[in-house]
Amino acid sequence: MDIFDSAVRTKGDLAGVFEYEEIDGAKNATAYFYLHRVDGETTGSVLGAIPVRSGQWAITEADVAVRWDSNEQRVGLFVFGTLVAAFDATTGVEYGGRYGKDFNAEIPWS
């Protein structure tokens, strides 16, 4: 099973994108959170990538949400309702990732 979720900033210039892909079965799955530049109707270049998890993972699309914070400076990945990774669109700083290892990373959010 593959899972995909995204959120585009109101300006329409950037998007946070989560992708979980099973390659040749669940044991070879990978999950990444990306910051993409948006060019019109299509997704442009990748500005950043945070590895979230490798291997089998018992999640569904309902367990994942990508959201921008209130001032649209940071875009975050929420898994099971918890913020696990984020990009600061202004500074380019990446937070979190590596679910299960540093799952409780301090990630600024407003």
N, CA, C and O atoms as CSV, one atom per row, in Angstrom:
chain,resi,resn,atom,element,x,y,z
A,1,MET,N,N,0.840,-1.170,0.000
A,1,MET,CA,C,0.000,0.000,0.000
A,1,MET,C,C,0.884,1.232,0.000
A,1,MET,O,O,1.857,1.290,0.752
A,2,ASP,N,N,0.571,2.204,-0.818
A,2,ASP,CA,C,1.272,3.473,-0.860
A,2,ASP,C,C,0.384,4.548,-0.250
A,2,ASP,O,O,-0.839,4.503,-0.383
A,3,ILE,N,N,1.011,5.525,0.427
A,3,ILE,CA,C,0.274,6.617,1.063
A,3,ILE,C,C,0.897,7.929,0.619
A,3,ILE,O,O,2.121,8.054,0.566
A,4,PHE,N,N,0.065,8.899,0.302
A,4,PHE,CA,C,0.516,10.200,-0.159
A,4,PHE,C,C,-0.375,11.264,0.467
A,4,PHE,O,O,-1.598,11.125,0.483
A,5,ASP,N,N,0.240,12.334,0.987
A,5,ASP,CA,C,-0.521,13.472,1.490
A,5,ASP,C,C,0.306,14.717,1.247
A,5,ASP,O,O,1.536,14.662,1.253
A,6,SER,N,N,-0.364,15.845,1.032
A,6,SER,CA,C,0.359,17.092,0.785
A,6,SER,C,C,-0.481,18.283,1.206
A,6,SER,O,O,-1.696,18.186,1.380
A,7,ALA,N,N,0.204,19.420,1.365
A,7,ALA,CA,C,-0.469,20.688,1.661
A,7,ALA,C,C,0.318,21.802,0.992
A,7,ALA,O,O,1.529,21.918,1.176
A,8,VAL,N,N,-0.384,22.623,0.209
A,8,VAL,CA,C,0.234,23.749,-0.492
A,8,VAL,C,C,-0.003,25.014,0.327
A,8,VAL,O,O,-1.103,25.245,0.829
A,9,ARG,N,N,1.040,25.828,0.454
A,9,ARG,CA,C,0.920,27.105,1.157
A,9,ARG,C,C,-0.050,28.008,0.397
A,9,ARG,O,O,-0.151,27.918,-0.827
A,10,THR,N,N,-0.760,28.874,1.111
A,10,THR,CA,C,-1.772,29.743,0.518
A,10,THR,C,C,-1.224,30.546,-0.667
A,10,THR,O,O,-1.940,30.766,-1.644
A,11,LYS,N,N,0.019,30.977,-0.591
A,11,LYS,CA,C,0.653,31.708,-1.697
A,11,LYS,C,C,0.767,30.859,-2.957
A,11,LYS,O,O,0.904,31.386,-4.061
A,12,GLY,N,N,0.709,29.534,-2.782
A,12,GLY,CA,C,0.817,28.635,-3.916
A,12,GLY,C,C,2.242,28.389,-4.371
A,12,GLY,O,O,2.455,27.859,-5.461
A,13,ASP,N,N,3.234,28.767,-3.552
A,13,ASP,CA,C,4.629,28.643,-3.971
A,13,ASP,C,C,5.352,27.415,-3.438
A,13,ASP,O,O,6.299,26.938,-4.065
A,14,LEU,N,N,4.919,26.889,-2.280
A,14,LEU,CA,C,5.576,25.752,-1.645
A,14,LEU,C,C,4.557,24.723,-1.184
A,14,LEU,O,O,3.404,25.043,-0.895
A,15,ALA,N,N,5.020,23.466,-1.121
A,15,ALA,CA,C,4.152,22.394,-0.633
A,15,ALA,C,C,4.959,21.440,0.230
A,15,ALA,O,O,6.118,21.146,-0.063
A,16,GLY,N,N,4.335,20.961,1.293
A,16,GLY,CA,C,4.869,19.860,2.075
A,16,GLY,C,C,4.248,18.592,1.530
A,16,GLY,O,O,3.039,18.546,1.303
A,17,VAL,N,N,5.055,17.553,1.313
A,17,VAL,CA,C,4.575,16.330,0.690
A,17,VAL,C,C,5.091,15.124,1.469
A,17,VAL,O,O,6.291,15.002,1.712
A,18,PHE,N,N,4.177,14.235,1.860
A,18,PHE,CA,C,4.549,12.986,2.499
A,18,PHE,C,C,4.321,11.856,1.514
A,18,PHE,O,O,3.301,11.808,0.825
A,19,GLU,N,N,5.292,10.939,1.456
A,19,GLU,CA,C,5.170,9.790,0.570
A,19,GLU,C,C,5.658,8.536,1.291
A,19,GLU,O,O,6.787,8.488,1.779
A,20,TYR,N,N,4.800,7.530,1.350
A,20,TYR,CA,C,5.151,6.210,1.870
A,20,TYR,C,C,4.938,5.240,0.726
A,20,TYR,O,O,3.833,5.123,0.196
A,21,GLU,N,N,5.996,4.549,0.350
A,21,GLU,CA,C,5.927,3.679,-0.819
A,21,GLU,C,C,6.487,2.307,-0.489
A,21,GLU,O,O,7.583,2.181,0.059
A,22,GLU,N,N,5.720,1.284,-0.830
A,22,GLU,CA,C,6.170,-0.096,-0.668
A,22,GLU,C,C,6.718,-0.580,-1.998
A,22,GLU,O,O,6.018,-0.592,-3.010
A,23,ILE,N,N,7.978,-0.978,-1.978
A,23,ILE,CA,C,8.637,-1.465,-3.184
A,23,ILE,C,C,8.885,-2.959,-3.000
A,23,ILE,O,O,9.648,-3.358,-2.121
A,24,ASP,N,N,8.258,-3.769,-3.807
A,24,ASP,CA,C,8.385,-5.230,-3.681
A,24,ASP,C,C,7.964,-5.718,-2.301
A,24,ASP,O,O,8.607,-6.597,-1.727
A,25,GLY,N,N,6.884,-5.148,-1.767
A,25,GLY,CA,C,6.361,-5.587,-0.469
A,25,GLY,C,C,6.681,-4.619,0.653
A,25,GLY,O,O,7.533,-3.741,0.520
A,26,ALA,N,N,5.981,-4.800,1.755
A,26,ALA,CA,C,6.058,-3.872,2.883
A,26,ALA,C,C,7.434,-3.826,3.540
A,26,ALA,O,O,7.806,-2.798,4.105
A,27,LYS,N,N,8.190,-4.906,3.481
A,27,LYS,CA,C,9.511,-4.923,4.126
A,27,LYS,C,C,10.484,-3.958,3.468
A,27,LYS,O,O,11.461,-3.543,4.093
A,28,ASN,N,N,10.232,-3.598,2.223
A,28,ASN,CA,C,11.104,-2.682,1.486
A,28,ASN,C,C,10.461,-1.311,1.318
A,28,ASN,O,O,10.679,-0.646,0.306
A,29,ALA,N,N,9.690,-0.890,2.279
A,29,ALA,CA,C,8.989,0.389,2.201
A,29,ALA,C,C,9.889,1.531,2.667
A,29,ALA,O,O,10.796,1.340,3.477
A,30,THR,N,N,9.617,2.715,2.140
A,30,THR,CA,C,10.286,3.927,2.592
A,30,THR,C,C,9.262,5.033,2.764
A,30,THR,O,O,8.258,5.084,2.055
A,31,ALA,N,N,9.528,5.918,3.716
A,31,ALA,CA,C,8.662,7.073,3.949
A,31,ALA,C,C,9.537,8.323,4.022
A,31,ALA,O,O,10.527,8.360,4.754
A,32,TYR,N,N,9.160,9.344,3.255
A,32,TYR,CA,C,9.889,10.617,3.235
A,32,TYR,C,C,8.911,11.769,3.335
A,32,TYR,O,O,7.754,11.668,2.925
A,33,PHE,N,N,9.405,12.872,3.894
A,33,PHE,CA,C,8.672,14.130,3.922
A,33,PHE,C,C,9.498,15.132,3.129
A,33,PHE,O,O,10.680,15.332,3.406
A,34,TYR,N,N,8.866,15.763,2.138
A,34,TYR,CA,C,9.565,16.659,1.218
A,34,TYR,C,C,9.030,18.083,1.314
A,34,TYR,O,O,7.870,18.311,1.657
A,35,LEU,N,N,9.900,19.025,1.004
A,35,LEU,CA,C,9.489,20.402,0.741
A,35,LEU,C,C,9.696,20.628,-0.744
A,35,LEU,O,O,10.814,20.520,-1.249
A,36,HIS,N,N,8.606,20.943,-1.443
A,36,HIS,CA,C,8.643,21.141,-2.896
A,36,HIS,C,C,8.351,22.591,-3.237
A,36,HIS,O,O,7.557,23.260,-2.576
A,37,ARG,N,N,9.011,23.054,-4.283
A,37,ARG,CA,C,8.619,24.319,-4.911
A,37,ARG,C,C,7.473,23.982,-5.852
A,37,ARG,O,O,7.521,22.963,-6.541
A,38,VAL,N,N,6.450,24.814,-5.892
A,38,VAL,CA,C,5.295,24.582,-6.761
A,38,VAL,C,C,5.396,25.536,-7.943
A,38,VAL,O,O,5.548,26.745,-7.765
A,39,ASP,N,N,5.309,24.987,-9.148
A,39,ASP,CA,C,5.348,25.776,-10.380
A,39,ASP,C,C,4.011,25.626,-11.090
A,39,ASP,O,O,3.797,24.666,-11.830
A,40,GLY,N,N,3.112,26.580,-10.863
A,40,GLY,CA,C,1.797,26.510,-11.493
A,40,GLY,C,C,0.997,25.340,-10.961
A,40,GLY,O,O,0.820,25.205,-9.750
A,41,GLU,N,N,0.517,24.501,-11.847
A,41,GLU,CA,C,-0.308,23.361,-11.479
A,41,GLU,C,C,0.514,22.128,-11.109
A,41,GLU,O,O,-0.035,21.146,-10.611
A,42,THR,N,N,1.826,22.172,-11.349
A,42,THR,CA,C,2.652,20.995,-11.114
A,42,THR,C,C,3.625,21.230,-9.965
A,42,THR,O,O,3.882,22.366,-9.568
A,43,THR,N,N,4.150,20.146,-9.449
A,43,THR,CA,C,5.163,20.217,-8.409
A,43,THR,C,C,6.511,20.404,-9.074
A,43,THR,O,O,6.877,19.666,-9.988
A,44,GLY,N,N,7.243,21.400,-8.603
A,44,GLY,CA,C,8.560,21.680,-9.173
A,44,GLY,C,C,9.651,20.952,-8.433
A,44,GLY,O,O,9.506,19.782,-8.079
A,45,SER,N,N,10.742,21.647,-8.201
A,45,SER,CA,C,11.932,21.026,-7.625
A,45,SER,C,C,11.768,20.711,-6.139
A,45,SER,O,O,11.006,21.364,-5.425
A,46,VAL,N,N,12.501,19.700,-5.700
A,46,VAL,CA,C,12.548,19.333,-4.287
A,46,VAL,C,C,13.559,20.240,-3.605
A,46,VAL,O,O,14.714,20.315,-4.026
A,47,LEU,N,N,13.130,20.928,-2.556
A,47,LEU,CA,C,14.006,21.822,-1.808
A,47,LEU,C,C,14.608,21.150,-0.586
A,47,LEU,O,O,15.644,21.583,-0.081
A,48,GLY,N,N,13.963,20.096,-0.112
A,48,GLY,CA,C,14.460,19.374,1.049
A,48,GLY,C,C,13.756,18.043,1.194
A,48,GLY,O,O,12.628,17.868,0.734
A,49,ALA,N,N,14.437,17.100,1.845
A,49,ALA,CA,C,13.865,15.767,2.066
A,49,ALA,C,C,14.276,15.281,3.450
A,49,ALA,O,O,15.453,15.317,3.811
A,50,ILE,N,N,13.296,14.829,4.216
A,50,ILE,CA,C,13.546,14.279,5.544
A,50,ILE,C,C,13.159,12.806,5.518
A,50,ILE,O,O,11.994,12.484,5.286
A,51,PRO,N,N,14.125,11.892,5.756
A,51,PRO,CA,C,13.759,10.480,5.850
A,51,PRO,C,C,12.941,10.250,7.112
A,51,PRO,O,O,13.355,10.629,8.207
A,52,VAL,N,N,11.790,9.634,6.955
A,52,VAL,CA,C,10.889,9.414,8.081
A,52,VAL,C,C,11.015,7.990,8.609
A,52,VAL,O,O,11.116,7.777,9.817
A,53,ARG,N,N,11.010,7.022,7.703
A,53,ARG,CA,C,11.085,5.629,8.158
A,53,ARG,C,C,11.411,4.704,6.993
A,53,ARG,O,O,11.065,4.982,5.845
A,54,SER,N,N,12.079,3.604,7.306
A,54,SER,CA,C,12.331,2.537,6.339
A,54,SER,C,C,11.752,1.252,6.894
A,54,SER,O,O,11.752,1.032,8.105
A,55,GLY,N,N,11.260,0.405,6.006
A,55,GLY,CA,C,10.706,-0.871,6.423
A,55,GLY,C,C,9.207,-0.819,6.648
A,55,GLY,O,O,8.572,0.222,6.485
A,56,GLN,N,N,8.665,-1.944,7.019
A,56,GLN,CA,C,7.224,-2.083,7.206
A,56,GLN,C,C,6.727,-1.139,8.292
A,56,GLN,O,O,7.381,-0.952,9.318
A,57,TRP,N,N,5.558,-0.546,8.053
A,57,TRP,CA,C,4.996,0.426,8.986
A,57,TRP,C,C,3.485,0.289,8.945
A,57,TRP,O,O,2.883,0.364,7.873
A,58,ALA,N,N,2.876,0.093,10.083
A,58,ALA,CA,C,1.427,-0.104,10.161
A,58,ALA,C,C,0.713,1.243,10.255
A,58,ALA,O,O,0.234,1.630,11.321
A,59,ILE,N,N,0.650,1.955,9.119
A,59,ILE,CA,C,-0.090,3.206,9.062
A,59,ILE,C,C,-1.063,3.152,7.898
A,59,ILE,O,O,-0.931,2.341,6.981
A,60,THR,N,N,-2.050,4.046,7.965
A,60,THR,CA,C,-2.992,4.220,6.863
A,60,THR,C,C,-3.010,5.696,6.503
A,60,THR,O,O,-2.409,6.514,7.200
A,61,GLU,N,N,-3.683,6.036,5.438
A,61,GLU,CA,C,-3.785,7.430,5.027
A,61,GLU,C,C,-4.426,8.289,6.118
A,61,GLU,O,O,-4.088,9.464,6.255
A,62,ALA,N,N,-5.338,7.720,6.885
A,62,ALA,CA,C,-6.015,8.454,7.956
A,62,ALA,C,C,-5.075,8.792,9.110
A,62,ALA,O,O,-5.389,9.665,9.919
A,63,ASP,N,N,-3.934,8.120,9.202
A,63,ASP,CA,C,-2.976,8.344,10.292
A,63,ASP,C,C,-2.012,9.486,10.011
A,63,ASP,O,O,-1.239,9.866,10.890
A,64,VAL,N,N,-2.042,10.044,8.797
A,64,VAL,CA,C,-1.055,11.009,8.343
A,64,VAL,C,C,-1.737,12.320,7.940
A,64,VAL,O,O,-2.793,12.310,7.308
A,65,ALA,N,N,-1.116,13.454,8.315
A,65,ALA,CA,C,-1.605,14.759,7.873
A,65,ALA,C,C,-0.421,15.689,7.659
A,65,ALA,O,O,0.523,15.701,8.449
A,66,VAL,N,N,-0.479,16.463,6.589
A,66,VAL,CA,C,0.509,17.503,6.316
A,66,VAL,C,C,-0.207,18.833,6.472
A,66,VAL,O,O,-1.251,19.062,5.861
A,67,ARG,N,N,0.371,19.727,7.309
A,67,ARG,CA,C,-0.275,21.017,7.584
A,67,ARG,C,C,0.766,22.128,7.687
A,67,ARG,O,O,1.910,21.897,8.079
A,68,TRP,N,N,0.346,23.327,7.330
A,68,TRP,CA,C,1.147,24.533,7.542
A,68,TRP,C,C,0.778,25.115,8.894
A,68,TRP,O,O,-0.365,24.988,9.332
A,69,ASP,N,N,1.749,25.765,9.572
A,69,ASP,CA,C,1.435,26.414,10.847
A,69,ASP,C,C,0.636,27.691,10.580
A,69,ASP,O,O,0.387,28.038,9.426
A,70,SER,N,N,0.239,28.380,11.631
A,70,SER,CA,C,-0.697,29.505,11.506
A,70,SER,C,C,-0.161,30.668,10.662
A,70,SER,O,O,-0.948,31.363,10.020
A,71,ASN,N,N,1.156,30.895,10.647
A,71,ASN,CA,C,1.691,31.983,9.822
A,71,ASN,C,C,2.351,31.460,8.541
A,71,ASN,O,O,3.013,32.214,7.827
A,72,GLU,N,N,2.167,30.177,8.256
A,72,GLU,CA,C,2.666,29.517,7.052
A,72,GLU,C,C,4.171,29.676,6.861
A,72,GLU,O,O,4.662,29.802,5.739
A,73,GLN,N,N,4.890,29.668,7.982
A,73,GLN,CA,C,6.353,29.670,7.934
A,73,GLN,C,C,6.881,28.245,7.931
A,73,GLN,O,O,7.899,27.962,7.299
A,74,ARG,N,N,6.196,27.338,8.637
A,74,ARG,CA,C,6.629,25.942,8.737
A,74,ARG,C,C,5.528,25.014,8.240
A,74,ARG,O,O,4.338,25.258,8.438
A,75,VAL,N,N,5.970,23.940,7.586
A,75,VAL,CA,C,5.044,22.890,7.168
A,75,VAL,C,C,5.461,21.630,7.906
A,75,VAL,O,O,6.642,21.290,7.966
A,76,GLY,N,N,4.464,20.936,8.472
A,76,GLY,CA,C,4.772,19.793,9.306
A,76,GLY,C,C,4.058,18.521,8.892
A,76,GLY,O,O,2.997,18.544,8.268
A,77,LEU,N,N,4.682,17.409,9.262
A,77,LEU,CA,C,4.108,16.090,9.062
A,77,LEU,C,C,3.640,15.574,10.416
A,77,LEU,O,O,4.425,15.472,11.358
A,78,PHE,N,N,2.362,15.253,10.501
A,78,PHE,CA,C,1.765,14.708,11.708
A,78,PHE,C,C,1.431,13.238,11.456
A,78,PHE,O,O,0.760,12.902,10.481
A,79,VAL,N,N,1.906,12.371,12.348
A,79,VAL,CA,C,1.611,10.943,12.270
A,79,VAL,C,C,0.953,10.556,13.588
A,79,VAL,O,O,1.499,10.811,14.661
A,80,PHE,N,N,-0.208,9.946,13.502
A,80,PHE,CA,C,-0.998,9.607,14.688
A,80,PHE,C,C,-1.234,10.853,15.553
A,80,PHE,O,O,-1.276,10.759,16.780
A,81,GLY,N,N,-1.388,12.026,14.910
A,81,GLY,CA,C,-1.673,13.270,15.608
A,81,GLY,C,C,-0.476,13.965,16.222
A,81,GLY,O,O,-0.635,15.012,16.849
A,82,THR,N,N,0.720,13.415,16.060
A,82,THR,CA,C,1.928,13.990,16.644
A,82,THR,C,C,2.828,14.552,15.545
A,82,THR,O,O,3.044,13.905,14.521
A,83,LEU,N,N,3.343,15.746,15.759
A,83,LEU,CA,C,4.265,16.369,14.816
A,83,LEU,C,C,5.592,15.614,14.846
A,83,LEU,O,O,6.254,15.572,15.883
A,84,VAL,N,N,5.987,15.020,13.721
A,84,VAL,CA,C,7.201,14.197,13.675
A,84,VAL,C,C,8.303,14.762,12.779
A,84,VAL,O,O,9.458,14.350,12.885
A,85,ALA,N,N,7.953,15.706,11.895
A,85,ALA,CA,C,8.943,16.309,11.010
A,85,ALA,C,C,8.393,17.634,10.507
A,85,ALA,O,O,7.181,17.811,10.388
A,86,ALA,N,N,9.305,18.572,10.211
A,86,ALA,CA,C,8.866,19.872,9.705
A,86,ALA,C,C,9.989,20.556,8.948
A,86,ALA,O,O,11.170,20.284,9.161
A,87,PHE,N,N,9.588,21.448,8.061
A,87,PHE,CA,C,10.503,22.334,7.348
A,87,PHE,C,C,10.165,23.760,7.724
A,87,PHE,O,O,8.992,24.119,7.819
A,88,ASP,N,N,11.187,24.578,7.940
A,88,ASP,CA,C,11.003,26.017,8.084
A,88,ASP,C,C,11.231,26.600,6.698
A,88,ASP,O,O,12.355,26.582,6.195
A,89,ALA,N,N,10.187,27.110,6.083
A,89,ALA,CA,C,10.258,27.593,4.712
A,89,ALA,C,C,11.083,28.866,4.590
A,89,ALA,O,O,11.573,29.178,3.505
A,90,THR,N,N,11.246,29.601,5.678
A,90,THR,CA,C,12.021,30.837,5.648
A,90,THR,C,C,13.514,30.568,5.755
A,90,THR,O,O,14.300,31.146,5.004
A,91,THR,N,N,13.918,29.702,6.672
A,91,THR,CA,C,15.337,29.450,6.926
A,91,THR,C,C,15.865,28.191,6.251
A,91,THR,O,O,17.075,28.039,6.086
A,92,GLY,N,N,14.963,27.282,5.856
A,92,GLY,CA,C,15.375,26.023,5.258
A,92,GLY,C,C,15.748,24.946,6.264
A,92,GLY,O,O,16.177,23.861,5.872
A,93,VAL,N,N,15.592,25.227,7.562
A,93,VAL,CA,C,15.939,24.263,8.590
A,93,VAL,C,C,14.962,23.083,8.553
A,93,VAL,O,O,13.756,23.260,8.385
A,94,GLU,N,N,15.517,21.871,8.714
A,94,GLU,CA,C,14.722,20.648,8.758
A,94,GLU,C,C,14.686,20.134,10.189
A,94,GLU,O,O,15.698,20.163,10.890
A,95,TYR,N,N,13.525,19.667,10.622
A,95,TYR,CA,C,13.339,19.156,11.981
A,95,TYR,C,C,12.786,17.744,11.946
A,95,TYR,O,O,11.984,17.401,11.076
A,96,GLY,N,N,13.219,16.928,12.898
A,96,GLY,CA,C,12.609,15.617,13.111
A,96,GLY,C,C,12.987,14.583,12.079
A,96,GLY,O,O,14.072,14.607,11.499
A,97,GLY,N,N,12.046,13.668,11.868
A,97,GLY,CA,C,12.275,12.539,10.985
A,97,GLY,C,C,12.705,11.329,11.786
A,97,GLY,O,O,12.609,11.326,13.014
A,98,ARG,N,N,13.178,10.302,11.100
A,98,ARG,CA,C,13.648,9.069,11.731
A,98,ARG,C,C,12.664,8.553,12.772
A,98,ARG,O,O,13.045,8.293,13.913
A,99,TYR,N,N,11.420,8.406,12.390
A,99,TYR,CA,C,10.352,7.947,13.277
A,99,TYR,C,C,10.804,6.704,14.036
A,99,TYR,O,O,11.319,5.756,13.443
A,100,GLY,N,N,10.612,6.716,15.328
A,100,GLY,CA,C,11.000,5.593,16.159
A,100,GLY,C,C,12.357,5.774,16.800
A,100,GLY,O,O,12.659,5.103,17.787
A,101,LYS,N,N,13.197,6.670,16.265
A,101,LYS,CA,C,14.508,6.941,16.846
A,101,LYS,C,C,14.519,8.291,17.551
A,101,LYS,O,O,14.952,8.392,18.698
A,102,ASP,N,N,14.045,9.320,16.870
A,102,ASP,CA,C,14.010,10.664,17.439
A,102,ASP,C,C,12.597,11.218,17.303
A,102,ASP,O,O,12.397,12.376,16.935
A,103,PHE,N,N,11.628,10.368,17.608
A,103,PHE,CA,C,10.233,10.712,17.373
A,103,PHE,C,C,9.786,11.918,18.185
A,103,PHE,O,O,8.862,12.620,17.774
A,104,ASN,N,N,10.414,12.175,19.319
A,104,ASN,CA,C,10.020,13.291,20.167
A,104,ASN,C,C,10.933,14.492,19.987
A,104,ASN,O,O,11.214,15.206,20.950
A,105,ALA,N,N,11.391,14.718,18.788
A,105,ALA,CA,C,12.259,15.861,18.500
A,105,ALA,C,C,11.533,17.162,18.827
A,105,ALA,O,O,10.322,17.272,18.635
A,106,GLU,N,N,12.280,18.144,19.323
A,106,GLU,CA,C,11.682,19.458,19.579
A,106,GLU,C,C,11.531,20.176,18.256
A,106,GLU,O,O,12.516,20.487,17.587
A,107,ILE,N,N,10.302,20.434,17.889
A,107,ILE,CA,C,10.002,21.093,16.626
A,107,ILE,C,C,9.185,22.342,16.933
A,107,ILE,O,O,8.076,22.236,17.457
A,108,PRO,N,N,9.717,23.530,16.613
A,108,PRO,CA,C,8.948,24.750,16.868
A,108,PRO,C,C,7.680,24.782,16.000
A,108,PRO,O,O,7.711,24.437,14.819
A,109,TRP,N,N,6.587,25.196,16.605
A,109,TRP,CA,C,5.305,25.205,15.887
A,109,TRP,C,C,4.423,26.289,16.456
A,109,TRP,O,O,4.393,26.499,17.669
A,110,SER,N,N,3.713,26.974,15.600
A,110,SER,CA,C,2.762,28.007,16.071
A,110,SER,C,C,1.406,27.842,15.415
A,110,SER,O,O,0.489,28.617,15.690
